[in-house]
Amino acid sequence: MGAWVSGLLGGADSAAAAAAGPAAVGLGDLPELCAAQVLLRLDPPEICRLARLNHAFRGAAGADFVWEAKLPENYRYLMEFVGTGEEGRRRRRRAGKKEIYARLSKPVPFGDGQKEFWLDKIKGMICMALSSKALVITGIDDRRYWQHMPTSESRFQTVAYLQQIWWFEVVGEVDFCFPVGTYSLYFRVHLGKFYKRFGRRHCSSEHVHGWNKKPVRFQLSTSDGQQALSQCYLEEPGSWVLYHAGDFVASKPDQPMKLKFSMAQIDCTHTKGGLCVDSVLIYPKGKGFQHGRVVRSQR
């Protein structure tokens, strides 16, 4: 009787195991090369999430050919900005493609630390920021008109604050090999002088004037002949606003493109003041923002 029961249970277990056999094969049994082919079709954040699932995806997520497909084709040029001296060159030569992607996804300073770029993790295109100190601002050295104001609300920890001036003009340029794509350029500005008191943010609009009389003109041009011209009134005191100056297309990642851009209100019939100039931002066109509200000017 006991043998009969034992045989019956053993047979049941064997049948259950046979039935469950094919279903027991899961993602963990996927060959690493097949897993890598799956990862090639995903964006980098999705690759990192999937790599936490099992051993196969974790191993495939470190493959050079997976990450090289996500890097811009001129990534070697971009890496030249990372590190200095012989030690920096040795580190770049030893770096795997995943490490290169991770490093370029963090801000890379250049231009005496007044400019920086980083890789957009979704599109693999370049984002760039230029400090107010990297711009040519009319009257910036005269403390009757301008002052540099330290603040944690700027990625560069300082903004240029305009008290009052007749001729307002901010000009900048950058020479860079941009990865292929369409980019948008913005001026990040703030009407009113802000400060903190007892841990709370306050904004004074005492010196804000003149911006409702004439629109501000934005211009953008590139060394290969692209141009944009637009204008709008500055408004919304108390918050950071990104004013869209124009778009440009980069098609030759191995050739430097020189950008020239400006923001001006040079009608000398009235003064204007109470404006903070933080930076110029360059982003892949259509990218979402967390640095302020976007205003697209009227052409």
C-alpha positions as CSV (number, residue, x, y, z in Angstrom):
1,M,0.0,0.0,0.0
2,G,2.8,2.4,1.0
3,A,4.7,1.6,-2.2
4,W,1.6,2.1,-4.3
5,V,1.0,5.5,-2.7
6,S,4.7,6.5,-3.1
7,G,4.6,5.4,-6.8
8,L,1.5,7.4,-7.4
9,L,2.9,10.6,-5.8
10,G,6.1,10.2,-7.7
11,G,4.3,9.8,-10.9
12,A,2.2,12.8,-10.2
13,D,5.3,14.8,-9.4
14,S,7.0,13.7,-12.6
15,A,4.0,14.6,-14.6
16,A,3.8,18.0,-13.0
17,A,7.4,18.6,-13.6
18,A,7.1,17.6,-17.2
19,A,4.1,19.9,-17.7
20,A,5.9,22.8,-15.9
21,G,9.2,22.3,-17.7
22,P,8.7,24.6,-20.7
23,A,7.0,27.3,-18.6
24,A,10.0,27.4,-16.2
25,V,12.2,28.9,-18.9
26,G,12.2,32.6,-18.3
27,L,14.1,35.8,-19.0
28,G,17.0,34.6,-16.9
29,D,17.6,31.8,-19.4
30,L,17.8,34.3,-22.4
31,P,21.3,34.1,-24.1
32,E,23.3,37.3,-23.4
33,L,23.6,38.1,-27.1
34,C,19.8,37.9,-27.6
35,A,19.4,40.1,-24.5
36,A,21.8,42.7,-26.0
37,Q,19.7,42.7,-29.2
38,V,16.7,43.6,-27.1
39,L,18.6,46.4,-25.3
40,L,19.7,47.9,-28.6
41,R,16.0,48.8,-29.2
42,L,15.6,50.6,-25.9
43,D,16.5,54.1,-24.6
44,P,19.3,54.2,-22.0
45,P,17.1,54.7,-19.0
46,E,15.1,51.6,-20.0
47,I,18.4,49.6,-20.4
48,C,19.4,50.5,-16.9
49,R,16.0,49.4,-15.5
50,L,16.0,46.2,-17.4
51,A,19.6,45.4,-16.3
52,R,18.3,45.1,-12.7
53,L,15.9,42.2,-13.7
54,N,18.3,39.3,-14.1
55,H,21.8,38.1,-14.9
56,A,21.4,37.9,-18.7
57,F,20.3,41.6,-19.1
58,R,22.8,42.7,-16.5
59,G,25.6,41.2,-18.5
60,A,24.3,42.4,-21.9
61,A,23.9,45.9,-20.5
62,G,27.7,46.3,-20.2
63,A,28.4,45.4,-23.8
64,D,30.3,48.1,-25.7
65,F,28.3,47.7,-28.9
66,V,25.0,48.4,-27.0
67,W,26.3,51.7,-25.6
68,E,28.2,52.8,-28.7
69,A,24.8,52.7,-30.6
70,K,23.4,55.2,-28.0
71,L,26.4,57.5,-28.1
72,P,26.5,60.4,-30.6
73,E,28.9,59.7,-33.5
74,N,31.3,62.4,-32.5
75,Y,31.6,61.1,-28.9
76,R,35.4,61.0,-29.1
77,Y,35.4,64.8,-29.8
78,L,33.1,65.3,-26.8
79,M,35.4,63.2,-24.5
80,E,38.3,65.5,-25.3
81,F,36.7,68.0,-22.9
82,V,36.8,65.5,-20.1
83,G,39.9,65.4,-18.0
84,T,43.2,67.1,-18.7
85,G,46.8,66.1,-19.1
86,E,48.3,62.7,-19.7
87,E,46.3,61.1,-16.9
88,G,43.1,62.3,-18.5
89,R,44.1,60.9,-21.8
90,R,44.9,57.5,-20.3
91,R,41.6,57.4,-18.5
92,R,39.7,58.1,-21.8
93,R,41.6,55.4,-23.6
94,R,40.7,52.8,-20.9
95,A,37.0,53.8,-20.6
96,G,34.4,51.4,-21.9
97,K,31.4,52.8,-23.9
98,K,29.0,52.5,-21.0
99,E,31.4,54.5,-18.8
100,I,31.8,57.1,-21.6
101,Y,28.0,57.5,-21.8
102,A,27.7,57.9,-18.1
103,R,30.4,60.5,-18.0
104,L,29.0,62.5,-20.9
105,S,25.6,62.4,-19.2
106,K,27.0,64.6,-16.4
107,P,27.9,68.3,-16.9
108,V,31.2,68.8,-18.7
109,P,32.6,72.3,-18.1
110,F,34.6,74.2,-20.7
111,G,35.4,77.8,-21.5
112,D,37.0,78.5,-18.1
113,G,34.1,76.9,-16.4
114,Q,31.6,79.4,-17.7
115,K,30.0,77.0,-20.2
116,E,29.1,73.3,-19.9
117,F,27.4,70.6,-21.9
118,W,25.9,67.2,-21.2
119,L,24.3,64.4,-23.1
120,D,20.5,64.2,-23.2
121,K,19.9,60.6,-21.9
122,I,16.9,60.0,-24.2
123,K,17.9,61.5,-27.6
124,G,21.7,61.2,-27.3
125,M,22.0,64.8,-28.4
126,I,23.8,67.7,-26.6
127,C,22.4,70.1,-24.1
128,M,24.4,73.2,-23.3
129,A,24.4,76.1,-20.8
130,L,26.3,79.3,-21.0
131,S,26.7,81.5,-17.9
132,S,25.8,85.2,-17.9
133,K,29.6,85.7,-17.4
134,A,30.2,84.0,-20.7
135,L,28.1,86.6,-22.4
136,V,28.9,90.2,-23.6
137,I,26.5,92.5,-21.7
138,T,26.5,96.2,-22.4
139,G,27.5,98.1,-19.3
140,I,28.2,95.0,-17.2
141,D,31.3,96.5,-15.5
142,D,29.4,99.6,-14.3
143,R,27.9,99.0,-10.9
144,R,25.4,101.8,-11.5
145,Y,23.7,99.5,-14.0
146,W,24.5,95.9,-13.3
147,Q,25.6,93.7,-10.4
148,H,26.5,90.0,-10.1
149,M,24.1,88.4,-7.7
150,P,25.0,85.0,-6.1
151,T,22.1,82.5,-6.0
152,S,21.4,78.8,-5.8
153,E,18.7,79.3,-8.5
154,S,21.4,79.3,-11.2
155,R,23.4,76.2,-12.2
156,F,26.4,78.6,-12.3
157,Q,25.6,80.0,-8.8
158,T,25.4,83.6,-10.0
159,V,23.2,85.9,-12.2
160,A,23.6,89.3,-13.7
161,Y,21.0,91.8,-12.2
162,L,20.1,94.9,-14.1
163,Q,19.0,97.9,-12.0
164,Q,18.5,100.4,-14.8
165,I,19.9,101.1,-18.3
166,W,19.0,102.9,-21.5
167,W,20.7,100.5,-24.0
168,F,20.1,96.8,-23.2
169,E,22.0,94.3,-25.2
170,V,23.3,90.8,-24.4
171,V,25.4,89.0,-27.0
172,G,27.1,85.6,-27.0
173,E,28.7,83.0,-29.3
174,V,29.9,79.4,-29.1
175,D,32.0,77.3,-31.5
176,F,31.2,73.6,-31.1
177,C,30.8,70.3,-33.0
178,F,27.1,69.5,-32.3
179,P,25.8,66.0,-32.9
180,V,23.3,65.7,-35.7
181,G,19.9,67.0,-34.9
182,T,17.7,70.1,-34.5
183,Y,18.3,72.3,-31.5
184,S,16.6,75.3,-29.8
185,L,18.3,78.2,-28.1
186,Y,16.7,80.0,-25.1
187,F,17.6,83.0,-22.9
188,R,16.7,82.3,-19.2
189,V,15.7,85.5,-17.5
190,H,13.7,86.7,-14.5
191,L,11.8,89.9,-13.9
192,G,12.3,91.2,-10.4
193,K,15.0,90.8,-7.7
194,F,14.5,87.6,-5.7
195,Y,15.8,86.8,-2.2
196,K,15.1,84.5,0.7
197,R,13.9,85.5,4.1
198,F,13.3,83.0,6.9
199,G,13.6,80.2,4.4
200,R,11.0,81.5,2.1
201,R,11.5,83.0,-1.4
202,H,10.4,86.6,-2.0
203,C,10.6,88.7,-5.1
204,S,10.7,92.5,-5.3
205,S,9.4,94.2,-8.5
206,E,10.5,97.6,-7.4
207,H,12.9,98.2,-10.3
208,V,11.0,96.4,-13.0
209,H,10.1,98.9,-15.7
210,G,10.3,99.6,-19.4
211,W,9.8,96.1,-20.7
212,N,6.1,96.8,-21.7
213,K,6.9,99.8,-23.9
214,K,8.9,98.0,-26.6
215,P,9.5,94.3,-27.4
216,V,12.8,92.6,-26.9
217,R,14.5,91.4,-30.1
218,F,16.1,87.9,-30.2
219,Q,18.5,86.9,-33.0
220,L,20.3,83.7,-33.8
221,S,22.7,82.9,-36.7
222,T,25.1,80.1,-37.6
223,S,28.3,79.9,-39.5
224,D,26.5,77.8,-42.3
225,G,24.0,80.5,-43.0
226,Q,21.0,79.7,-40.8
227,Q,19.2,82.6,-39.2
228,A,16.3,83.3,-36.8
229,L,14.8,86.6,-35.8
230,S,11.9,87.1,-33.3
231,Q,10.6,89.5,-30.7
232,C,8.3,89.6,-27.7
233,Y,7.5,91.6,-24.6
234,L,9.0,90.5,-21.3
235,E,6.4,89.7,-18.6
236,E,5.6,87.4,-15.7
237,P,7.6,89.0,-12.8
238,G,8.6,86.6,-10.1
239,S,9.4,83.5,-12.1
240,W,12.1,82.2,-14.4
241,V,11.1,82.3,-18.1
242,L,12.9,80.7,-21.1
243,Y,12.6,83.0,-24.1
244,H,13.0,81.1,-27.3
245,A,15.5,82.8,-29.7
246,G,15.3,80.3,-32.5
247,D,16.2,76.8,-33.8
248,F,19.1,75.5,-35.8
249,V,20.0,72.2,-37.5
250,A,23.4,70.5,-37.0
251,S,24.2,68.1,-39.9
252,K,28.0,67.8,-39.8
253,P,29.1,66.5,-36.3
254,D,32.8,66.5,-37.3
255,Q,32.8,70.2,-38.2
256,P,32.6,73.0,-35.7
257,M,29.5,75.3,-36.0
258,K,29.7,78.8,-34.7
259,L,26.6,80.2,-33.2
260,K,26.0,83.9,-32.6
261,F,23.0,85.1,-30.6
262,S,21.6,88.2,-29.0
263,M,18.9,89.6,-26.9
264,A,18.4,93.4,-27.2
265,Q,16.1,96.3,-26.5
266,I,18.0,99.4,-27.7
267,D,15.3,102.0,-27.9
268,C,16.8,104.8,-26.0
269,T,13.6,106.8,-25.5
270,H,13.1,105.1,-22.1
271,T,15.0,103.2,-19.5
272,K,14.4,99.6,-18.4
273,G,15.5,97.7,-15.4
274,G,14.7,95.0,-12.8
275,L,15.9,92.1,-14.9
276,C,18.0,89.0,-14.0
277,V,20.0,87.4,-16.8
278,D,21.0,83.8,-15.8
279,S,22.1,81.9,-18.9
280,V,21.7,80.8,-22.4
281,L,20.4,77.2,-22.9
282,I,20.7,75.0,-25.9
283,Y,18.5,71.9,-26.0
284,P,17.3,69.3,-28.5
285,K,14.2,70.7,-30.1
286,G,11.0,69.5,-28.4
287,K,12.7,68.5,-25.1
288,G,10.7,69.0,-21.9
289,F,11.9,71.7,-19.5
290,Q,12.2,72.0,-15.7
291,H,14.2,75.3,-15.7
292,G,11.2,77.7,-16.3
293,R,8.3,78.4,-18.5
294,V,9.0,78.5,-22.2
295,V,7.8,81.6,-24.2
296,R,8.0,81.3,-28.0
297,S,8.3,84.7,-29.5
298,Q,6.3,86.2,-32.4
299,R,8.3,86.3,-35.6
